[in-house]
């Protein structure tokens, strides 16, 4: 009985990068919510508020750019990397 080639299911470096960027995007979206923000920073100083307004947008832009430059060919957990074009 021949086993199928499981190398195409192996987690690659780009999968780890994609996971880290996804967590950063999640954190950026969470920081835009007033309830989450008030939990961590009940009364932020003016400078802190400026940073909290700018950082999530910057994270979103940078991560989106990196997702476009380095796309993943994996369709999800348990699916192999598809050959050929994206």
CORGI-V286983 format. One record per pair of residues at least 24 apart in sequence whose C-alpha atoms are under 10 Angstrom apart, sorted by the first residue. I is the first residue (numbers start at 1). J is the second residue. D is the distance in Angstrom with one decimal. If there is no record, write none. Layout:
# CORGI-V286983
i->I j->J d->D
i->I j->J d->D
This chain:
# CORGI-V286983
i->6 j->80 d->8.5
i->7 j->80 d->8.6
i->7 j->81 d->9.4
i->8 j->74 d->9.7
i->8 j->79 d->8.7
i->8 j->80 d->5.2
i->8 j->81 d->5.7
i->8 j->82 d->8.3
i->8 j->83 d->9.3
i->9 j->74 d->8.9
i->9 j->77 d->9.0
i->9 j->78 d->7.0
i->9 j->79 d->6.6
i->9 j->80 d->4.7
i->9 j->81 d->6.6
i->9 j->82 d->9.9
i->10 j->78 d->9.6
i->10 j->79 d->9.9
i->10 j->80 d->8.0
i->10 j->81 d->8.7
i->11 j->74 d->9.6
i->11 j->77 d->9.7
i->11 j->80 d->9.5
i->11 j->81 d->9.4
i->12 j->72 d->9.9
i->12 j->81 d->9.8
i->14 j->70 d->7.8
i->14 j->71 d->8.4
i->14 j->72 d->6.9
i->14 j->73 d->9.6
i->14 j->74 d->9.9
i->15 j->71 d->9.6
i->15 j->72 d->7.1
i->15 j->73 d->9.3
i->15 j->74 d->8.2
i->17 j->66 d->9.5
i->17 j->67 d->9.5
i->17 j->70 d->9.3
i->17 j->72 d->9.7
i->18 j->63 d->9.2
i->18 j->66 d->9.0
i->18 j->67 d->7.5
i->18 j->70 d->8.7
i->18 j->71 d->8.4
i->18 j->72 d->7.5
i->20 j->63 d->9.7
i->21 j->59 d->9.0
i->21 j->60 d->9.3
i->21 j->62 d->9.3
i->21 j->63 d->6.0
i->21 j->64 d->8.8
i->21 j->66 d->8.4
i->21 j->67 d->8.2
i->22 j->60 d->9.9
i->22 j->63 d->8.0
i->22 j->64 d->9.7
i->22 j->67 d->9.4
i->24 j->56 d->8.9
i->24 j->59 d->7.0
i->24 j->60 d->8.1
i->24 j->63 d->7.8
i->25 j->56 d->8.0
i->25 j->57 d->9.5
i->25 j->59 d->6.7
i->25 j->60 d->5.9
i->25 j->61 d->9.4
i->25 j->62 d->9.6
i->25 j->63 d->7.0
i->25 j->64 d->8.7
i->26 j->56 d->9.6
i->26 j->59 d->9.9
i->26 j->60 d->9.2
i->27 j->56 d->7.9
i->27 j->59 d->9.0
i->27 j->60 d->9.7
i->28 j->52 d->9.5
i->28 j->55 d->7.6
i->28 j->56 d->4.3
i->28 j->57 d->7.3
i->28 j->58 d->8.8
i->28 j->59 d->6.5
i->28 j->60 d->6.7
i->29 j->56 d->6.9
i->29 j->57 d->8.8
i->29 j->59 d->9.5
i->29 j->60 d->8.2
i->30 j->56 d->8.7
i->31 j->55 d->8.9
i->31 j->56 d->6.6
i->31 j->57 d->9.8
i->32 j->56 d->6.9
i->32 j->57 d->8.9
